Amino acid sequence: MKTVFRRSMILLVASKSLSLCSPFFLKMTVNALAMAQNVDLTTACIGIGAFGLSKVLSSAFGELRMNMITQIIQSGSQKVAMMSFTHLHSLDMYFHRVSAKNTVFAIHRALKSIESGLRFSLGFFSPVIAEFVLLCGMLYFYCGPMYLGNMLVTLSMYTIFSKEYSKYRQNLIRKRKNSEKQSEFYLNESIMNYETVKAFNNENLENVRYNGILEKIKNNAMKVQRSLAKLNIG
């Protein structure tokens, strides 16, 4: 697995390097065709070919790396699952008598969480970090420290804004979920107590209450959508 992991890291660097180099090939093509008097078709064709090849190889390396990452994740999950299975069988009879049956399902959910965490960290977070480091190095080399500092400050402000505003949106989303649960609960209770509603002629009251809950759901949904628009604009 160590060899596979090292190979996946090499493919990651190669994929991101090719992805960052592709604009330079495009720049070479544009420069070769920019001057009407001195059009260099050979350089332009080489630039177009290199641009397309870099895009294809970047995608191919990325997919090949994901196959390796999947192999690592599945092997690790299998090993942890077998360790958990063996450990459960090694426990005494008292544990199995007093423990709830939901323990097995909790262990299964934990294993799925481990797999999701590994897939996020190795499949998403690592490529972003690698590309960011390579991009910072390229900006420092070609544009200088002032431009790099400006980019880092701007990115930091954007990150802080997104983080804080996302926390605010979580509260709005939670309120919308609670309203939907309240609507589902009230609908179920009202229909289950249909005879009581009919006996006291409370259909209008039930309609008013349910319409109020639906109005709350609509308002919360609009707040969530407006907050998403503000987050995207920001």
N, C-alpha and C positions, 0 to 999 in steps of 0.2 A: 504493500500500500504506500510505503514511503516513496518508492520509485514512481508510482502512478501520480502521487501528489506533486512530486518535483516536475514531472512532465507536464502536468496541468498548469503549474505556475509558469513554466517556460512558454507554453501555448498562450497563456493569458498575456504575458508581456509582449509576445510576438503579435498577437491579435490587436492589442491596443496600440502598439507601435505602428503597425500598418494602417490602422484607422486614422491615426494622427498624421501619418505621412501622406495620405491620399490627397489632402488639399494642396500640398506642395507640387504634386504631379499635375494637378489641375492648373495651378499657377504657372507651371512651366509651359503647358499647352496654350494658355491665354496669352502669355508673353510672346510665344512663337507666332501667334496669329494676330497680335495687336498692331504691328507695323504693316501697313498695306504695301509699302515699297519692298520690305525685306521679309516676306513670309517664309518661315522655315517649316515646310510640311513634314520633314523627317522628324524634327524635334516634336512637333505637334502630335504626330502619330505615336511616337514613343511615349509622350506624356499621357495620351488617351489610353494607350494600352496598359501603361503602368498604373494609372488611376483605376481602371477596371479590374486589373489583376490584384491590386492591393485590397479593393473592396471584397472581391471574391475570396481571397485568402484570409482576410480578416474574419469574414463570416464562417468560413470552413474551420479555421482554428478555434473560433468561439464555440461552434457546435461540437467539435471533437473534444474540446476541454469539458463541456457540459456532460458528455458521455463518460469521461473519466471521473468527473465529480460525482455523477450518479452512482458509479461503481463504488467510490469511496463511501458515499453516504449509505448505500444499501448494505455494504459489508459491515460498516460500523453499527448500523441499526440491527442487523442480524446478530452481531456479537452481543450487543446489549440485551436484545430480546432473549437470546439463549441463556445469558447470565441470570436474567430475571426469572426465566422459566425454571432453571436449575435451582435457584435460590428458594423459590416457592415450594418446590418438591422436597427441599432439604429441611423445611420448617416442621415443627412437631405438630401433632394432631390437635393440640389445644388451640393453636393459632387458626387453623382452618375451621374449627368449630365456632369460635367467637368472632371471627372476621366476617364482614359482610361480603355478599357476592359481588357488590359493586367494586370491590378492591381489584378484581381482575380487569374490569372495564377501565378503572382509573389508571392501571398500569399500561393498558393498551393506548389510552389517550396520551399518557406521558411519552410513550415511545414515538407516537405520531408527532408530538410536539418537538421532540429531539430531532426527528427527521426534517421537520419544517425549519427549525432553527439552523441546522447545518446547511440546508438548501439556500436559506436566505444569506447566511454569512459567506458561504463559499461561492454560491452562484450569482449573487447580486452585489453584496457589500464589497467583496474583494475586487471585482472588476472596476467598480466605481473608484475605489481608493487608488488602484494601479493607474487608471486613466487620469485621475486628478494629479498624481505625482508626476507623471510624464508630461501632462499639460503645463504644470507649474515650471518644470525644467525647460520646456520649450519656450514659454513666455519669457522666462528670465534670460535665456540665451539670445533670443531674437529681438525682444522688445525692451529688455532692461529691468532693473529692480523697481523702478517707479511704476511701470505698467503692472508688474506682478503684484506690488503692494496695493494698488488701486483695485485690482481684481479680487484680491483676498478680502479687503475691507468690504467691498460691495457684496461678495458672496457671504461674508459673515453676517452682515445686516439682513440679507435675504433669509438666511438660515434662522436667525433669531426671530424675525417676524413670522416666518412660517411655523416655527415651533410654538410660539405664544398664541398665535391666532388659531392654530390647530387644537390647542387645549380648549379655547373658547368654543370651537365648533363641536368638540366632544360633548360638552354640556348640552348644546342644542340637539345633537343627535340622540343623546340619552333621553331628553324630554320627548322627542318625537317617538322613540321606541316605547316609552312609558304610556304615551297617549294611545298608541296602537294596541298595546296590551290591555289598557282600560277599555277601549272600544270592543275588543274581542270578548273580554270578561263580561261587560254589560250586555252585549248582544246575547251571549250564552245564557246569562241569568234571566234576562227578560223573556226569552223564548221558553226556557225551562219552567218559568212561573207564569205561563200563558193563562192558565185558569184563574189565577189570582188577579192578573191584570184585567181579564174579562169581567170577573165578579164585581170589581170596584170601578169599572169603566175608566180605567187609567191609560187608555191608548194614547190620548193626546199628551199626557204627561210623559209617557215613555218616549214618544216621538220627539218632544222638546229636549229631553235629557240626552237622547242618543244624537240628535242633531247638534247639540252643544259640544259633545265629545268629538264628532266629526269636524266641527268648525275648529276645535283646538288642534286636531291632527293637521288640517289644512294650513293653519297659521304656523305651526311648528315646521311643516315641510317647506313653506315659503321662506322662513327664517334660515333654515339649513341651506336652501338653494342660494339665497342672497349672500350668506356668509361664504359659500363656495366661490361665488362670483368675485367677491372682494378678495378672497385668498388668491385666486388666479390672477386678478389684476395686480395685486401687490407683488 
